[in-house]
């Protein structure tokens, strides 16, 4: 029997969040955990195949090859609505 580890897959919108705990085999990749989580069932507009992902805030460039370690959380990132630099400039302009 293969050794199992506990990991999580997380995704959040401004009004809805979901964390899916998973028990996966050692050697499971980020991409495999995303598919096993079935998190896209909770978020129909989520495109897992093209989503940017990371582990605890650090981007993962190739989810198909990065194996997870026990306790790690895979985070699915959504597109920014506005560039952070532009948002700061807009706030600064309102103060004047």
C-alpha positions in Angstrom: 0.0 0.0 0.0 1.4 3.4 -1.0 2.2 6.0 1.7 -0.3 8.8 1.9 0.2 12.5 2.8 -2.4 15.2 3.6 -2.4 18.3 1.3 -5.0 21.0 0.6 -6.2 22.8 -2.5 -7.6 26.3 -2.1 -9.4 28.8 -4.2 -11.1 32.1 -3.2 -13.4 34.6 -4.8 -14.3 37.8 -3.0 -17.6 36.3 -1.8 -16.8 32.5 -1.8 -13.9 30.4 -0.6 -13.2 26.7 -0.6 -10.4 24.6 0.8 -10.4 20.9 -0.1 -8.3 18.6 2.1 -6.9 15.6 0.3 -5.0 12.4 1.2 -2.8 11.7 -1.8 0.0 9.3 -2.5 3.6 10.5 -2.0 4.8 11.8 -5.3 1.5 13.4 -6.3 2.0 16.5 -8.4 0.3 19.8 -8.1 -1.6 19.2 -11.3 -2.8 15.8 -10.1 -3.9 17.3 -6.7 -5.9 20.0 -8.6 -7.8 17.3 -10.6 -8.3 15.1 -7.5 -9.8 18.0 -5.5 -12.7 18.4 -7.9 -12.7 22.1 -6.8 -13.9 23.2 -10.2 -17.3 21.7 -9.3 -17.7 24.5 -6.7 -16.5 27.2 -9.2 -17.9 26.4 -12.7 -16.0 29.3 -14.3 -12.7 28.1 -13.0 -10.4 26.8 -15.8 -8.0 24.5 -14.0 -6.0 23.7 -17.1 -4.9 27.3 -17.5 -5.0 28.6 -13.9 -2.0 30.0 -12.3 -1.1 28.1 -9.1 1.3 28.2 -6.2 2.2 26.5 -3.0 1.8 28.8 0.1 2.1 32.0 -2.1 5.1 30.9 -4.2 4.2 30.4 -7.8 4.6 27.0 -9.4 5.6 27.3 -13.1 5.2 23.6 -14.0 2.4 22.0 -12.0 2.8 18.7 -13.9 6.3 18.1 -12.5 6.3 19.6 -9.0 5.5 16.9 -6.3 3.7 17.9 -3.2 5.0 17.4 0.4 2.9 16.7 3.4 1.0 19.7 4.7 1.4 21.8 1.6 -1.5 23.9 0.3 -2.0 24.4 -3.4 -3.4 27.8 -4.1 -5.2 28.7 -7.3 -4.8 32.3 -8.3 -7.4 34.4 -10.1 -6.6 37.2 -12.5 -6.2 40.6 -11.1 -8.9 43.1 -12.1 -6.5 46.0 -12.0 -2.7 46.3 -11.8 -1.6 46.9 -8.2 0.5 49.9 -9.3 -2.5 51.4 -11.1 -4.7 50.8 -8.0 -2.2 52.7 -5.8 -2.0 55.5 -8.3 -5.8 55.8 -8.3 -5.9 55.9 -4.5 -3.2 58.6 -4.4 -5.1 60.7 -7.0 -8.3 60.5 -4.9 -6.4 61.9 -1.9 -5.5 65.1 -3.7 
